[in-house]
Amino acid sequence: MKVSQRAQNVAPFYAMEFGKRAAALEAEGHALIKLNIGEPDFGAPPAVIETMRTIMDGRPLAYTAALGLPELRDAIAGFYRQMHGVEIDPSRVVVTAGASGALLLAAAALVDEGDEVIVGDPSYPCNRQFLASFGADVKLLPTDASTRYQLSAEAVRTHWSERTRGLMIATPSNPTGTSILPAELAAICDWARAHDAFRIVDEIYLNLGDPDAHGRAPQTVLAVDDDAFVINSFSKYFGMTGWRLGWCVVPEALVPVMERLAQNYFICPSTLAQMAALTCFTPESLAVCEARRQEFARRRALVLDGLARIGLPVPVPPDGAFYVYFDVRGTGLTAWQFCERALHEAHVALTPGRDFGDCGADAHVRLSYAASTEQLSEAIERLGRFMRRLQEERGA
């Protein structure tokens, strides 16, 4: 059977590949610590779980509208008003089958064959895979510590071409956990808008970002670019990874386009997940999520201190999400070699930079601190012993 060229062009997701290897080692009886996957260990807020149990009372769970439950779209718009101080018409909110569903709709709505789309390197691999699957010519722009591993307005202007039709930014970013400065983001969006290009902004980790100096939640791009195409999810801040529920906020003119695409691609998001997700926006659940955000900040401090102690530098400390992107050049190993040996010798699963692009891929490793404090402390100790063995090998 012939396999499509599109499918052949999709590279493996190495975070998941290392997860399979870790599972095989676990099956052999080894105690693995998995820091390769970005999955919060908390799960959904308790009230959300209780609501789900209540809904599962035998009632019929029929399809919802393709764009989602009206009351959930209202609640999401209210979340932007309460947390970020921006007013959004609920009609512009599209509830999707996970953030992946939002990315699918965005790519289908905005990309034509041969369109050049600018994406930063490193970045989340699935983002560029969605764009490429709809024919985009993804232009990866190298970034480094000087720009917090984020696109800069200067780089975007320099590399813009007559074929550029849009760009995609994630802030905070996966794999680095770093955010783009609001003024820089505004400048990039202004440039793209002036050239009639789309702006897709992945804000999946926005509410896991650090508050500003006044204690306010990080600023959404919608505060500076009301026509940006914004992607978000219930997976990270709300801890609902397996519920497969996300959303996007789209320009008003795109709403009917998104509705047609959603009707055809997945009919509607999970009715059960949508109904339970309404409880995410109660004061009780939001308080739980804020407490968890603060716990992530404590875990980050533990990991940063630990990595510094064992000789694994972090060029740019993260300010959001739950990732640390550390440099392994001092070990004498490539990132791939480091991850393979750390898995088999220290029994700690990590993700090599190869997942996230080309720029610095061999020199960097992503660690997810979405695990318990106990696991993180043990992982640092294991990696410390592993580092000492590497030093002994190099000194021999």
C-alpha positions in Angstrom: 0.0 0.0 0.0 1.3 3.4 -1.0 1.9 5.8 2.0 1.4 9.5 1.3 4.4 11.8 0.9 2.8 13.9 3.7 3.0 11.0 6.1 6.5 10.1 5.1 7.7 13.7 5.7 6.5 13.7 9.3 9.4 13.2 11.6 9.1 11.1 14.8 8.2 13.0 18.1 11.3 12.0 20.0 9.8 12.9 23.4 7.3 10.1 22.8 10.0 7.8 21.4 12.0 8.2 24.7 8.8 7.5 26.5 8.5 4.2 24.8 12.1 3.3 25.7 11.4 4.3 29.3 8.3 2.1 29.4 10.4 -0.9 28.1 12.9 -0.3 30.9 10.1 -0.1 33.4 8.8 -3.4 32.2 12.2 -4.9 33.0 11.8 -3.8 36.6 13.8 -0.5 36.5 12.5 2.5 38.5 12.3 5.3 35.8 11.8 9.0 36.4 10.1 10.4 33.3 10.9 14.1 32.7 10.5 13.8 28.9 6.8 14.6 28.6 5.0 17.9 29.4 2.1 16.4 31.4 1.2 18.0 34.7 1.0 15.4 37.5 -1.9 17.1 39.3 -4.8 16.1 37.0 -8.0 18.2 36.6 -9.1 20.3 39.5 -11.2 18.3 42.0 -14.5 20.2 41.2 -14.1 19.4 37.5 -13.7 15.7 38.2 -16.7 15.7 40.5 -18.8 17.5 37.8 -17.7 14.9 35.3 -19.0 12.1 37.7 -22.3 13.9 38.0 -22.7 14.2 34.3 -22.1 10.5 33.8 -25.5 9.6 35.2 -26.8 7.9 32.1 -28.1 11.1 30.3 -27.6 11.2 26.5 -24.5 13.1 25.6 -25.4 14.4 22.2 -23.3 16.4 19.8 -22.8 20.0 20.6 -22.5 22.8 18.1 -19.3 22.5 16.1 -17.9 25.6 17.7 -18.6 24.3 21.2 -21.2 24.8 24.0 -22.3 28.5 24.0 -22.0 28.6 27.8 -18.4 27.3 27.6 -17.5 29.9 25.0 -19.0 32.6 27.3 -16.9 31.2 30.2 -13.7 31.3 28.2 -14.3 34.9 27.1 -14.9 35.7 30.8 -11.6 34.1 31.6 -9.8 36.6 29.3 -11.7 39.4 30.9 -10.9 38.3 34.5 -7.3 37.1 34.1 -6.0 39.3 31.3 -8.3 42.4 31.2 -9.3 42.0 27.6 -12.8 41.9 26.2 -13.5 39.2 23.6 -16.8 38.5 22.0 -17.7 34.9 22.9 -18.7 34.3 19.2 -14.9 34.5 18.4 -14.1 31.6 20.7 -13.9 28.2 19.0 -13.8 25.2 21.3 -11.7 22.4 19.8 -10.6 18.8 20.4 -7.5 19.7 22.2 -5.1 22.5 21.1 -4.1 20.1 18.3 -7.6 20.5 17.0 -7.1 24.3 17.0 -3.8 23.9 15.2 -5.5 21.7 12.6 -8.2 24.3 12.0 -5.7 27.2 11.9 -3.6 25.5 9.3 -6.5 24.5 7.2 -8.0 28.0 7.3 -4.9 30.0 6.7 -2.3 28.0 4.7 -2.2 27.3 1.0 0.4 25.2 -0.9 3.7 26.9 -1.1 3.0 29.6 1.5 6.0 30.6 3.5 5.4 30.6 7.2 8.0 31.8 9.7 8.6 29.8 12.9 11.3 30.1 15.5 13.9 27.4 16.1 13.8 25.8 18.6 10.0 25.3 18.8 7.4 22.6 19.4 7.6 20.2 16.5 4.0 19.5 16.0 3.3 23.1 15.3 5.4 23.1 12.1 4.1 19.6 11.2 0.6 20.9 11.1 1.6 23.8 8.9 3.7 21.6 6.6 0.8 19.1 6.2 -1.3 21.8 4.6 1.5 22.7 2.2 3.3 25.4 4.0 7.0 26.1 3.4 8.1 26.4 7.0 11.0 28.8 7.4 12.8 28.1 10.7 14.6 31.1 12.0 17.4 30.3 14.4 17.2 31.9 17.8 19.6 31.9 20.7 19.9 33.0 24.3 20.3 36.7 23.3 16.6 36.7 22.3 15.5 34.3 25.0 15.1 31.6 22.2 12.3 33.7 20.7 11.8 35.4 17.4 12.8 39.1 17.3 11.3 41.8 15.2 14.6 42.4 13.6 15.0 38.7 12.6 11.4 38.7 11.2 12.0 41.8 9.1 15.4 40.5 7.9 14.1 37.2 6.8 10.7 38.3 5.4 10.2 37.5 1.7 7.6 38.1 -1.0 6.3 34.5 -0.3 5.9 35.0 3.5 2.2 34.7 4.3 2.3 34.3 8.1 4.2 33.4 11.2 3.7 31.4 14.3 5.0 32.2 17.8 4.6 30.3 21.1 4.9 32.2 24.3 5.9 30.8 26.8 7.7 28.4 24.6 8.1 24.7 24.5 10.9 23.6 24.8 12.6 26.6 26.6 9.9 27.8 28.9 10.8 31.4 27.9 8.4 34.2 27.0 8.7 36.8 24.3 8.7 40.4 25.7 5.3 42.1 25.1 6.9 45.0 23.2 8.8 42.7 20.9 5.7 40.6 20.3 3.7 43.7 19.4 6.4 44.9 17.0 6.4 41.5 15.2 2.6 41.5 15.0 2.6 45.0 13.7 5.0 44.1 10.9 3.1 41.0 9.9 -0.2 42.9 10.0 1.2 45.6 7.8 2.2 42.9 5.3 -1.3 41.3 5.4 0.1 38.2 7.0 -1.5 36.0 9.6 -0.2 35.7 13.2 -0.8 32.4 15.0 0.2 32.8 18.7 0.3 29.6 20.8 -0.6 30.7 24.3 -1.0 27.2 25.7 1.3 27.9 28.6 0.3 31.6 29.1 -1.3 31.2 32.5 1.7 29.2 33.7 3.9 32.2 33.1 5.2 34.4 35.9 3.1 37.4 37.0 4.4 40.8 36.2 5.9 43.2 38.8 2.4 44.2 39.8 1.3 40.6 40.3 -0.9 40.5 37.2 -1.1 37.5 34.9 1.1 37.6 31.8 -0.3 39.6 28.9 -2.1 37.9 26.1 -1.3 38.9 22.5 -4.9 40.0 22.2 -4.0 43.0 24.2 -1.8 44.3 21.4 -3.2 42.4 18.3 -6.9 41.8 18.4 -6.8 40.0 15.0 -4.2 37.4 16.0 -5.2 33.8 15.8 -4.7 32.6 19.4 -4.4 28.9 20.5 -5.0 27.7 24.0 -5.8 24.5 25.9 -7.3 23.0 29.0 -4.3 20.6 29.2 -1.6 22.6 30.9 -3.0 25.3 33.3 -6.0 23.2 34.1 -4.2 19.9 34.1 -6.6 18.2 31.7 -4.2 16.5 29.2 -6.2 13.4 28.5 -9.5 15.2 28.2 -8.5 16.5 24.8 -10.1 19.9 25.0 -8.8 23.2 23.8 -9.8 26.5 22.2 -8.8 29.2 19.8 -9.8 32.9 19.6 -10.1 34.0 15.9 -10.8 37.2 14.0 -14.6 37.7 13.5 -14.4 37.1 9.8 -12.9 33.7 10.3 -15.7 32.3 12.5 -17.9 30.9 9.7 -14.7 29.4 8.1 -13.8 27.7 11.3 -17.3 26.4 11.8 -17.4 24.8 8.3 -14.0 23.2 8.9 -14.9 22.0 12.4 -18.2 20.5 11.2 -16.2 18.4 8.6 -13.1 17.6 10.5 -14.4 16.5 13.9 -18.1 17.5 14.2 -17.7 18.8 17.7 -15.4 18.5 20.7 -16.3 16.0 23.4 -19.6 16.9 25.0 -18.6 15.3 28.3 -15.3 17.2 28.5 -17.0 20.5 27.6 -19.7 20.2 30.2 -17.2 19.3 32.9 -14.8 22.1 31.8 -17.4 24.7 32.7 -16.3 24.1 36.3 -12.8 25.2 35.5 -13.9 28.8 35.7 -15.3 28.8 39.2 -13.4 30.6 41.9 -12.7 27.3 43.6 -11.1 25.7 40.5 -9.2 28.9 39.6 -7.7 29.0 43.1 -6.6 25.4 42.7 -4.9 26.2 39.4 -3.2 29.3 40.8 -1.8 27.3 43.7 -0.5 24.7 41.2 1.2 27.5 39.2 3.0 28.6 42.3 4.0 25.0 42.9 5.5 24.8 39.4 7.6 27.9 40.2 8.9 26.2 43.3 9.8 23.1 41.3 11.5 25.2 38.7 13.7 26.8 41.4 14.6 23.3 42.7 15.6 22.1 39.2 17.5 25.2 38.3 19.5 25.0 41.6 20.1 21.3 41.1 21.3 21.6 37.5 23.7 24.4 38.4 25.1 22.3 41.2 25.8 19.3 39.0 27.3 21.3 36.2 24.5 21.5 33.6 24.0 25.2 32.7 20.7 26.7 31.7 21.5 29.6 29.3 18.1 31.3 29.8 16.1 30.5 33.0 12.4 29.9 32.0 9.7 32.2 33.2 6.8 30.0 32.4 5.5 26.6 31.3 7.3 23.7 33.1 10.4 23.2 31.0 14.1 23.8 31.4 16.4 23.8 28.3 19.9 23.0 29.5 23.3 22.9 27.7 25.2 19.6 27.5 28.3 20.7 25.5 30.4 20.6 28.6 29.8 16.8 28.9 31.5 15.9 25.7 28.3 14.2 24.5 25.7 15.3 22.0 22.2 15.9 23.3 21.1 12.6 21.8 24.0 10.7 23.4 23.3 12.4 26.7 19.6 11.4 26.7 20.3 7.8 25.7 22.9 7.3 28.4 20.9 9.2 31.1 18.0 6.9 30.3 20.0 3.6 30.5 22.5 4.6 33.2 20.6 7.0 35.4 17.1 5.8 34.5 15.9 9.4 33.9 14.0 10.1 30.7 14.7 13.4 29.0 14.2 14.8 25.5 17.0 15.7 23.1 17.0 19.0 21.3 16.6 17.2 18.0 12.8 17.3 18.6 12.6 21.0 18.5 14.5 22.1 15.3 18.1 22.4 14.0 19.5 25.4 15.9 21.6 24.1 18.8 19.7 20.8 18.7 22.8 18.7 19.4 23.8 20.9 22.4 20.5 21.1 24.3 18.2 18.9 26.3 14.7 19.6 27.5 13.7 18.6 31.0 10.0 18.8 32.1 9.5 19.6 35.7 5.8 18.6 35.6 6.6 15.9 38.2 6.6 15.7 42.0 9.2 17.4 44.1 10.4 14.0 45.3 10.9 12.7 41.8 12.6 15.9 40.7 15.0 15.8 43.7 15.8 12.1 43.0 16.3 12.8 39.3 18.8 15.5 40.1 20.7 13.2 42.3 20.8 10.5 39.7 21.9 12.9 37.0 24.6 14.2 39.4 26.0 10.7 39.8 25.8 10.3 36.0 27.7 13.5 35.5 30.5 12.4 37.9 30.9 9.2 35.9 31.2 11.3 32.7 33.9 13.4 34.3 35.8 10.3 35.4 35.6 9.0 31.8 36.9 12.2 30.4 39.7 12.4 33.0 40.8 8.8 32.4 
